[in-house]
Structure formats: structure tokens, C-alpha cells
Amino acid sequence: MQFVALFSFLSSIVGPLVAKVLTALGVGLVTYTGLTLVLDQARDAIVANISASGAAYVALFGLAKVDVAINIVLGAITARATLAGIDKASGSVTKLGSVGKGG
């Protein structure tokens, strides 16, 4: 008798939990794939535009470490998108220090 109650309790919890986990994994996979595709295309476009410049400009960009700056910006975009996804999934709000506060 106790096993029937336990089984009905677990089956009423496990079904919706599995559905929610699979939905979250599906949305996460689609978001990750889309974000990766967009960032790869953006990186390719930036590299193509920089490479189309003259050799002197490319050398100057190399000395100025423009490639490092581009990777930092794209990494920041990825981090922000990840935090936004975690906030949506958990329902909490993640703060990044005093970014955007006016004084």
C-alpha cells in the first residue's frame, strides 16, 4: 500500500520534471548553436574586412593588438548572452558590478 502511494507521488513529479529538463536542454542547444553561428560569422566578416586592408594597415592592426581587442569584445558578448540565459532559466538576476550606473 505504501509503495503505491510512493509510486504515484514519484510519477506525478517525474513526468513534469523530465519535460521541463528536456525543454530547457532543447532551448539551450538551439541558443548555443545560433549564438555560435552568429559569432563565427561576425568574426569571419571582421577578419575578411581587416584582411582586405593594405599590408601596412594589417601590420599596424597587429602592432595595436586589434585581434586581441576583437576577441575580448566577442568573448564579452558570449559571456553576457550566457548570463542572460542563466537568468532566464533560474529566474534570478545576475548583476555585473556597477556597469551602467550613472554615478
matplotlib code that plots the C-alpha trace (Angstrom):
import matplotlib.pyplot as plt

x = [0.0, 2.8, 4.6, 1.5, 1.4, 5.1, 4.9, 2.0, 3.8, 7.1, 5.3, 3.4, 6.7, 9.0, 6.8, 6.7, 10.3, 11.6, 9.5, 10.9, 14.5, 14.2, 12.7, 15.5, 18.1, 16.4, 16.2, 19.8, 21.1, 19.3, 20.5, 24.1, 24.1, 22.6, 24.9, 28.0, 26.9, 26.3, 29.6, 31.6, 30.0, 30.8, 34.4, 34.8, 33.4, 35.7, 38.8, 37.8, 37.4, 40.7, 42.5, 41.1, 43.1, 46.5, 49.5, 50.6, 47.3, 47.3, 50.7, 49.6, 46.5, 48.8, 51.0, 47.9, 46.6, 43.3, 42.8, 43.0, 40.5, 38.1, 38.4, 37.7, 34.6, 33.3, 34.0, 32.2, 29.2, 29.3, 29.5, 26.6, 24.5, 25.3, 24.4, 21.1, 20.3, 21.1, 18.9, 16.0, 16.4, 16.8, 14.5, 17.1, 19.0, 22.8, 24.5, 27.8, 29.3, 28.4, 28.1, 25.6, 25.1, 25.3, 27.3]
y = [0.0, 2.4, 1.5, 2.5, 5.9, 6.4, 5.4, 7.7, 10.5, 10.0, 9.6, 12.8, 14.6, 12.9, 13.5, 17.3, 17.5, 15.4, 17.6, 20.8, 19.5, 18.4, 21.7, 23.6, 21.4, 21.9, 25.7, 25.8, 23.8, 25.9, 29.1, 27.9, 26.8, 30.0, 32.2, 30.2, 30.6, 34.3, 35.0, 32.9, 34.8, 38.1, 37.0, 35.9, 39.2, 41.2, 39.2, 39.5, 43.3, 43.7, 41.4, 43.5, 46.5, 47.2, 45.4, 48.4, 48.7, 45.0, 45.3, 48.4, 46.5, 43.7, 46.0, 47.6, 44.2, 44.8, 41.0, 40.7, 43.5, 41.8, 38.5, 40.4, 42.0, 38.8, 37.0, 39.7, 39.2, 35.5, 36.0, 38.4, 36.1, 33.2, 35.2, 36.3, 32.7, 31.6, 34.5, 33.3, 29.7, 30.3, 33.3, 35.4, 38.5, 38.5, 41.8, 42.7, 45.2, 48.8, 48.6, 51.1, 53.1, 56.8, 58.0]
z = [0.0, 0.8, -2.4, -4.4, -2.8, -3.2, -6.9, -7.7, -5.9, -7.9, -11.2, -10.6, -10.0, -12.5, -15.6, -15.5, -14.3, -17.3, -19.6, -18.2, -18.3, -21.9, -22.9, -21.2, -22.9, -26.3, -25.9, -24.6, -27.5, -30.1, -28.4, -28.2, -31.8, -33.0, -30.9, -32.1, -35.7, -35.4, -33.6, -36.1, -39.0, -37.3, -36.6, -40.3, -41.5, -39.3, -40.4, -44.0, -43.8, -41.9, -44.4, -47.3, -46.0, -47.2, -45.8, -43.9, -42.2, -41.3, -39.8, -37.8, -36.6, -35.5, -33.5, -31.9, -31.0, -32.7, -32.9, -29.1, -28.8, -31.2, -29.3, -26.0, -27.3, -28.8, -25.5, -23.6, -25.9, -25.3, -21.5, -21.4, -23.5, -21.2, -18.1, -19.7, -20.5, -16.9, -15.6, -17.8, -16.7, -13.0, -12.6, -10.8, -11.9, -12.2, -11.7, -13.2, -10.8, -11.4, -15.1, -16.4, -13.1, -13.5, -10.6]

ax = plt.figure().add_subplot(projection="3d")
ax.plot(x, y, z, "-o")
ax.set_aspect("equal")
plt.show()
